[in-house]
C-alpha cells in the first residue's frame, strides 16, 4: 500500500521495519506523508489520520498563508538577494569576468546573463553552498561520531536537507541564503539523522545534546522561510 485517502486528504504511505509508532509529516510543498511500522493495516492508518485531522488542516492552512506572502524576486538594479542571512543589492553591469560576482557589498550580474539570471544565481548559490556546508559538516561530524560519505547541494524541492543511501547528506541550495546559525541548525539536523533516522523523542534528545539552543534556531528557520522562498 503506497497511498491513503481520508476524506479530502491524500497521503503517501511509507512503511519501515525500524519504526515503532505512526507519524504524519506535512512536507513544505503541502504533500502529506504517513510513516508506519511494516505491516500496519489500512484501518489503523485511517484511524490515526482522523485523530490528527485538526492538526493537519491547521498546518496546511499555515503553509497556504505563508505562500500568499511570497513575492518573486525581480532581476533589476537595487533588488535585494540573500546570502548567509544578509541582503545584498543587485547591480547590473556591462562587463566582468564572471556572470555573477559578489563585490563590495553588491551582487554584480553581467548584462548578457539577464535572460538566464535565475539559473545563474542558483549556480552561484550552489557552488558557495557546497563549500560552506561541507566545511560545517566536517566541523560537526567528528564530535557527533558520524562519517557522511559525501555532501551534495541541489534543489530538494521543499526540504532543507535529507540523508541518502550510503550516508550521503544532501542540502537545498537555498540553505546558503539562511543566517549562519540557522544554516548550521540545518547541517546538525541532518547529521543527527545519521544516528536517528526519524523524528522520534530520541532524535530530539540527541539534537539537544549537540545543539542546546536548537529550538530557538528551529523557530528562526520557520520565521525566515518566507524570505528565502522568494528567491
N, C-alpha and C positions, 0 to 999 in steps of 0.2 A: 504494500500500500504506500503510494507516494504522495497522495493528495487527500485532503479532507475538506469538506464544505459543511459549515454550520450556519444556517440562515443565509445572510448575505456575505459571510466571511469565508475566504478561500485560503487554505493553509497548505504549505509544503510540509510533508512529514518526513522526519529523519529518525531512523532507529539506530541505537548504539548499544552494544553489549556492555559498555562501560558505565552507562547511565543507570542510576537507581531511582530517579524521580523524573517527573514530567516538567518540561519547561517551554514557555512560549516566548518567542522573540519577535519584536516588531522591528524589521530592518529599516535602515534610513530611507529607503525608497517606498516604505509603506507596505512592503511584502511581509507576509506572516509565516512564521515557521514554528512547528511543534517538534520538539526533540523528545524522544521517548525511549525507554528500555526496549530492547528487542523482544518481540512477542506481545507487546501491549495491544489489546484488541480495540476495534473501532469505537465501541460503546464507551470504553474508558476515556478515550481521546475526546469524544464528543462531550461527555460529562465535564471533563476538565476545562474544555473551551468555554462551556456555558458558565462555569464557576468564575471564569476570568473575563467574561464578556464586557463588563463595565470598564474594567481596566484597559482592555484592548481598544474599545471605542474612544476612550479618553486619550490614549497615546496616538491614535490615528488623527484625532481632532487637533492635537498639539502639532503634529507634523504638517497637517494641511495649513494651519495658521502660520507656521514658520515659512512654508513655501510661498505664501502670498506676499510675504515681506521682501522676498528676494528680487533684486533688480540686477539685470545683467550688466557687466562692465562694458563700457564703450572704449574703443581704442583711439582716443583723442587726447590732445595736449591737456595736461592737468588732471586727468583721471588718476585715481589712486589705486595702486596694486600692492597687495601684502607680500611680505617676505619676513618670516620668523616673527610675526606679530606686529611689525612696523609697516606703515603705509608709505609708499614711495610714489611720487607723481611721475606720470608718463610724459616723455618729451620725444616728439617725432623729429628725427634728424635726417639730413640729406645723405650723409655717408659716414660709415665707420667700418672697422674691420670685421665685426660680427653683427649678426642681425639684431641681437638684443644684448645690452650690457647694463649693468648697474654701476653708474658713475656719479660720484659726488652727490649722492642722495637722490638721484633720478634714475628711473628706468628709461634708457635711451633705445628707441626702436627705429631701426633704419626704414626709411620711407618705402623702399621697394618691398619690404616684408609685410606691409599693411594688409595685403589680401590674405595672408596666412598668419595674421597676428596671434590669434588664439593658439594655434599649433606651436608657434614659436615660443610663446610664454610657457606652455605646458612642457616643451622640451627643456627649456631653461630651468624650470622648477624641478623637473625630474632629475636632471643632472646634478643640481645643487643639493637636492634632497637625498640623492644616493650617497653623496659624500658625508653630509651632516648626520643622517640617520644611521649610516654604517658605523660612524665614529661613536655614536651614542650606544648602539648595540654592543660594540666591543667594550665600552666603558662599564656597562652594567652586567654583561654576560658572565664574566668570571666570578664576581661576588655572588651572583644568583645561581651559580653552578649549572649553567646551561651552555650548550655549544651549537648555536644555529649554524647550519651548513652554508647559508647564503642569505643575503639581504637584497631584495628586489623592490623597486619603486615603479608603480604603474597605476593605471586607472582601475580602482577596485569598486567602481560604482558608488554605492552609498555606505561603504565600510572604510574605516580609517586604516585598518590593518587586518592581517589574517596570518595563520600558520598553515603551511602546506606540507605535503609529504616530504620525508627526508629532513625534517626540521628546518625547512626554509621559512623565512619570515618575509612577509610582504607588507608594504605600506602604500597608501594612496599618495600620489604626488602632491595632493593638497595639504598633507601633513606639514610640509615645509612652510606653509603660509601661517601656521599657528604660532603663537608666542612660545618661546623656548620651553618654559615649564610645562606647557600643555602638550607640546610635541613630545617632550620627554615622557610624559604620562602615557602617551600612545605607545612609545617604544617599550616601556616597562610592562604595560598591559599585555602586549603580545609575547614578551619573553616569559611572563608568568604562565601563559597558556602552554608553554613547552613543558611545564610541570603539571598544570591543571587544565585539561582541555575545555572544561565547561565552567560557566559562571556559578559554581556551587559556593556554599559558605567557605569551603577550604580555599577556593580561588581568592576570595576577598580577604581572608586572613593572611594568606601569603602576600597579597598585594600590599596590605597594611604594613607587614614586616619590612618589605623592601622600600616602600614609599609611604611613610606615616601620614602624609598630608594628601593622599591620593583622592579622598572625597572632595576636597576643595578644588583640586585640579580637574576632576571629573565634571564638577559643576561649571567650572570655567569653560570647559570644552563645549558643553551644551549651550552656553551663552554666546560663544564665539562662532558657532556653527553657521549661522545665517551670513555673517561677514565673509566666511570662507566660501560658502556655496555660491556667492555672487560671482566668483572668478570662473 
